[in-house]
Amino acid sequence: MENLEVENTPERRRDDTPAKGSILAVVVLYGMSPRESATLRTLQKSILLSQSMGKFKILIYDNTPGGHSLEMNSNDYAYHVSNANIGLAGAYNYALQMAEEEGFEWLLTLDQDTELTREYVGRLFQLVQRLSPDNRVAAIVPCVVDQGMIISPHANFLGFAWEFPKRFEGLSERETAAINSATSWRVTTLRAIGGFNPLFWLDYLDYWVCHSIHHLGQRIYVDSNLVIDHQLSLLDKNNRMKKDRYANFLGAESAFYDLYKTRTEGFLLTLRIGCRMLKQIVRCENAQFRSLTWDSLKRRLLMSRQARTEDWRCKIGPSG
């Protein structure tokens, strides 16, 4: 039986009432043991180096079939094995319910392959303690990079992504998209939008949450000075992206624009998919991925908006 080594953490408040600035972190695993997760490894180091912490707990949610035999030797950790791979939406909704039941104000969502910095936890606690009284703030996001490329956050305009100025820190007034990993969400805001949408069980869940937050009238706080490394599989189709995952991404992308964006934005998405197709041909990318992109383009050209969304709902199943 694997024993997850955890260090003693500072004494924290333990009650059922929401504690200001309190955080429940959920790390979602799939096909990887807790020991192998870069996220858990760097998160633990960051906790140990944090000088000031409030109420904090880590939930390890394992989507791996059968899970792992794991012993927990700290009340600041919890481990849950899913009976099936329910993706991110199911795992995050489980964590959201735990956060509400145990009185956490913020939910920190994490993938398994995010490299957190040594100062991350300390800086995050400073931010949540300062921003918790401001009910306009629905989420706090760092700058996330993959091999030096900024992948999150971005301001959106007609479906196009715009980078924030270097060292930008503050509330974004534009609709902003940020990846799930290393984003802290206000628990009451997540409940106000109905939790995490199972229709986007894996891909485009982050876009949906950010879109819903913006239309609720709340905003995302961006801290570009806090830089996090994360491996985005979409940027490396040859090594990190699998065929089924790319197909799911394309389907979720199309469904999100069909359901939540204007027809103009949907038309621009179709153009971008066409450009994506041409780039893949010019770069001689994997033939399977080119075929999937071509299928996505044909669906947007030949199928009605309603037919596409109904087809997506059928693929996702009753939970979506």
LUMMARVEX-993450 format. One line per 3 residues: number of its first residue (from 1); for each residue x, y, z of C-alpha. Coordinates in Angstrom, 2 decimals. Layout:
% LUMMARVEX-993450
NUM	X/Y/Z | ...
This chain:
% LUMMARVEX-993450
1	0.00/0.00/0.00 | 1.41/3.35/-1.05 | 1.89/5.89/1.71
4	1.67/9.50/0.59 | 4.35/11.36/2.53 | 3.00/14.62/3.85
7	4.67/17.09/6.14 | 3.04/18.67/9.15 | 1.40/21.93/8.19
10	0.65/24.95/10.37 | -2.29/24.63/12.73 | -5.44/25.82/11.03
13	-8.96/26.67/11.93 | -11.33/23.66/11.83 | -15.05/24.40/11.84
16	-18.01/24.13/9.52 | -18.55/27.84/8.96 | -16.98/29.42/5.86
19	-13.57/30.75/6.84 | -12.44/33.91/5.10 | -9.63/33.20/2.69
22	-9.89/29.40/3.19 | -8.95/27.13/0.29 | -9.76/23.57/-0.76
25	-7.37/22.39/-3.48 | -8.43/19.50/-5.72 | -5.85/17.62/-7.79
28	-7.36/15.37/-10.47 | -5.35/12.29/-11.42 | -5.71/9.91/-14.34
31	-3.29/7.11/-15.21 | -0.79/8.45/-12.71 | -0.07/7.73/-9.05
34	0.02/10.58/-6.52 | 3.79/10.16/-6.19 | 4.22/10.72/-9.94
37	2.19/13.93/-10.03 | 4.30/17.05/-10.54 | 1.37/19.07/-9.19
40	1.25/17.28/-5.84 | 5.01/17.30/-5.49 | 5.38/21.03/-6.12
43	2.23/21.91/-4.16 | 3.59/20.21/-1.05 | 6.89/22.05/-1.36
46	5.09/25.35/-1.78 | 2.98/24.67/1.33 | 6.07/23.98/3.43
49	7.69/27.24/2.32 | 4.59/29.35/2.94 | 5.01/31.66/5.91
52	1.34/32.46/6.38 | -1.56/30.12/5.73 | -5.21/29.94/6.64
55	-7.53/26.97/6.42 | -6.23/24.72/3.63 | -6.92/21.15/2.51
58	-5.96/19.00/-0.48 | -8.39/16.59/-2.13 | -6.80/14.03/-4.44
61	-9.49/12.88/-6.88 | -8.40/9.78/-8.78 | -10.12/9.02/-12.10
64	-7.76/6.09/-12.72 | -9.70/2.79/-13.03 | -9.26/1.00/-9.69
67	-7.40/3.97/-8.23 | -4.31/3.47/-6.08 | -3.85/1.86/-2.70
70	-3.05/4.91/-0.66 | -2.69/5.73/3.02 | -3.26/9.28/4.25
73	-1.47/10.33/7.41 | -2.80/13.87/7.68 | -6.26/15.37/8.15
76	-5.25/18.08/5.69 | -5.51/15.55/2.85 | -8.40/13.50/1.44
79	-8.34/10.82/-1.27 | -11.30/9.75/-3.42 | -11.41/7.12/-6.16
82	-14.03/7.45/-8.89 | -15.85/4.35/-10.13 | -15.36/5.62/-13.69
85	-13.42/8.35/-15.46 | -15.86/11.24/-15.15 | -13.36/13.80/-16.36
88	-12.79/17.17/-14.78 | -16.40/18.35/-14.40 | -17.40/15.40/-12.21
91	-14.26/15.64/-10.10 | -14.61/19.39/-9.62 | -18.30/19.09/-8.71
94	-17.39/16.52/-6.06 | -14.78/18.96/-4.73 | -17.29/21.84/-4.84
97	-19.70/19.89/-2.66 | -16.89/19.10/-0.20 | -15.87/22.76/-0.12
100	-19.42/23.80/0.75 | -19.86/21.11/3.40 | -16.53/21.83/5.11
103	-16.73/25.61/4.98 | -14.13/26.59/2.38 | -14.48/29.93/0.63
106	-12.29/29.14/-2.40 | -11.78/26.08/-4.60 | -8.37/25.71/-6.23
109	-8.58/23.40/-9.26 | -5.45/21.59/-10.40 | -4.49/19.11/-13.12
112	-1.85/16.48/-12.43 | 0.99/18.00/-14.47 | 1.22/21.62/-13.32
115	4.54/22.87/-11.93 | 3.75/25.24/-9.07 | 6.38/27.69/-7.90
118	7.83/27.77/-4.39 | 6.05/31.03/-3.61 | 2.72/30.02/-5.14
121	0.75/29.04/-2.01 | 2.01/31.97/0.06 | 1.15/34.43/-2.69
124	-2.27/32.83/-3.23 | -3.15/33.21/0.44 | -2.15/36.85/0.34
127	-4.47/37.37/-2.62 | -7.51/35.53/-1.27 | -7.25/37.25/2.10
130	-7.11/40.62/0.39 | -9.73/39.93/-2.29 | -12.29/37.85/-0.36
133	-14.26/40.93/0.81 | -14.69/42.11/-2.80 | -17.67/40.14/-4.13
136	-16.89/41.21/-7.69 | -13.91/38.83/-7.67 | -15.10/35.39/-8.77
139	-11.70/33.85/-9.58 | -7.97/34.44/-9.18 | -5.67/33.30/-11.99
142	-1.88/33.29/-12.44 | 0.03/33.55/-15.71 | 0.42/30.01/-17.06
145	3.11/29.18/-19.61 | 4.10/26.12/-21.62 | 7.73/26.19/-22.78
148	7.76/29.97/-22.54 | 4.45/30.47/-24.40 | 1.64/32.15/-22.46
151	-1.38/29.86/-22.57 | -3.49/31.51/-19.85 | -5.17/33.86/-19.17
154	-6.43/35.69/-22.26 | -9.01/38.39/-22.81 | -11.58/37.37/-25.44
157	-13.02/39.48/-28.24 | -15.13/37.79/-30.96 | -13.44/34.51/-30.11
160	-9.91/35.90/-30.53 | -7.49/35.70/-27.62 | -5.53/38.75/-26.47
163	-2.64/38.60/-24.05 | -2.62/40.81/-20.99 | 0.19/43.37/-20.67
166	3.31/42.11/-18.93 | 3.07/42.29/-15.14 | -0.63/43.14/-15.32
169	-2.34/42.71/-11.98 | -5.97/43.54/-11.35 | -9.57/42.86/-12.32
172	-10.19/42.13/-15.99 | -13.24/44.01/-17.25 | -13.31/42.03/-20.51
175	-14.53/38.46/-20.71 | -11.46/36.46/-19.76 | -10.57/32.81/-20.36
178	-8.20/30.95/-18.05 | -7.35/27.26/-17.87 | -8.68/25.30/-14.92
181	-5.34/24.33/-13.43 | -4.02/26.78/-10.82 | -7.22/28.85/-10.90
184	-8.96/29.62/-7.60 | -12.75/29.98/-7.81 | -15.06/31.56/-5.26
187	-17.29/28.73/-4.03 | -20.47/30.83/-3.85 | -19.96/31.96/-7.45
190	-19.55/28.39/-8.67 | -22.81/27.45/-6.97 | -24.52/30.51/-8.48
193	-23.73/29.25/-12.00 | -24.83/25.72/-11.13 | -21.41/24.17/-10.58
196	-19.27/22.74/-13.37 | -21.19/21.90/-16.53 | -20.99/18.14/-17.36
199	-21.72/18.99/-20.98 | -18.05/20.06/-21.06 | -16.83/17.16/-18.98
202	-13.19/17.57/-20.05 | -12.46/20.17/-22.73 | -13.79/23.73/-22.82
205	-14.99/23.46/-19.22 | -12.74/26.39/-18.31 | -14.16/28.50/-21.16
208	-17.70/27.73/-20.01 | -17.02/28.66/-16.37 | -15.27/31.91/-17.29
211	-18.04/32.80/-19.74 | -20.73/32.11/-17.11 | -18.90/34.16/-14.49
214	-18.63/37.14/-16.83 | -22.33/37.05/-17.68 | -23.14/36.78/-13.98
217	-21.57/40.22/-13.65 | -18.50/39.11/-11.71 | -14.88/39.37/-12.77
220	-11.58/37.49/-12.82 | -8.52/38.81/-10.99 | -5.33/38.35/-13.01
223	-1.89/38.22/-11.39 | 0.63/38.09/-14.24 | 3.52/38.32/-11.79
226	2.76/34.82/-10.55 | 4.02/32.53/-13.33 | 3.20/28.80/-13.45
229	4.47/26.07/-15.82 | 1.89/23.70/-17.28 | 2.04/21.14/-20.09
232	-0.81/21.73/-22.53 | -1.38/18.60/-24.60 | -2.99/20.55/-27.45
235	0.36/22.21/-28.20 | 2.11/18.87/-28.68 | -0.07/16.55/-30.73
238	2.83/14.21/-31.54 | 3.71/13.35/-27.95 | 0.99/14.49/-25.52
241	-2.27/14.55/-27.50 | -4.18/11.38/-28.30 | -6.62/11.02/-31.19
244	-9.69/10.58/-28.97 | -8.75/13.61/-26.89 | -8.34/15.81/-29.97
247	-11.72/14.65/-31.27 | -13.30/15.55/-27.93 | -11.62/18.97/-27.99
250	-13.00/19.73/-31.46 | -16.49/18.63/-30.48 | -16.47/20.67/-27.26
253	-15.10/23.71/-29.07 | -17.90/23.62/-31.64 | -20.61/22.96/-29.01
256	-19.44/25.86/-26.83 | -19.67/28.33/-29.73 | -23.01/26.91/-30.88
259	-24.56/27.16/-27.43 | -23.03/30.28/-25.91 | -21.61/32.50/-28.64
262	-23.19/34.66/-31.33 | -23.60/33.54/-34.93 | -20.86/35.99/-35.91
265	-18.48/34.37/-33.44 | -19.53/30.94/-34.71 | -18.77/32.01/-38.28
268	-15.33/33.24/-37.21 | -14.70/29.90/-35.47 | -15.45/28.09/-38.74
271	-12.89/30.30/-40.49 | -10.30/29.56/-37.80 | -10.88/25.81/-38.15
274	-10.34/26.20/-41.89 | -7.06/28.02/-41.24 | -6.10/25.33/-38.72
277	-6.71/22.72/-41.42 | -4.45/24.54/-43.90 | -1.65/24.89/-41.33
280	-1.80/21.18/-40.55 | -1.51/20.37/-44.25 | 1.40/22.77/-44.81
283	3.22/21.44/-41.72 | 2.53/17.82/-42.71 | 1.04/17.11/-39.30
286	-0.30/13.71/-38.31 | -2.82/12.48/-40.89 | -5.27/11.34/-38.19
289	-5.40/14.81/-36.68 | -5.80/16.40/-40.10 | -8.71/14.06/-40.77
292	-10.40/15.02/-37.49 | -9.98/18.74/-38.22 | -11.45/18.23/-41.68
295	-14.42/16.38/-40.17 | -14.97/19.26/-37.74 | -14.88/21.78/-40.58
298	-17.36/19.76/-42.66 | -19.76/19.53/-39.72 | -19.74/23.28/-39.30
301	-20.30/23.82/-43.01 | -22.88/21.11/-43.70 | -24.81/20.61/-40.45
304	-27.20/23.02/-38.79 | -26.35/24.56/-35.43 | -29.18/22.63/-33.78
307	-28.11/19.32/-35.32 | -24.53/19.81/-34.12 | -25.55/20.55/-30.54
310	-27.99/17.62/-30.41 | -25.29/15.31/-31.73 | -22.86/16.56/-29.05
313	-25.40/16.00/-26.27 | -25.94/12.44/-27.50 | -22.19/11.75/-27.44
316	-21.83/13.09/-23.91 | -24.79/11.07/-22.65 | -27.47/11.72/-20.01
319	-25.12/13.60/-17.62 | -24.67/16.33/-20.23
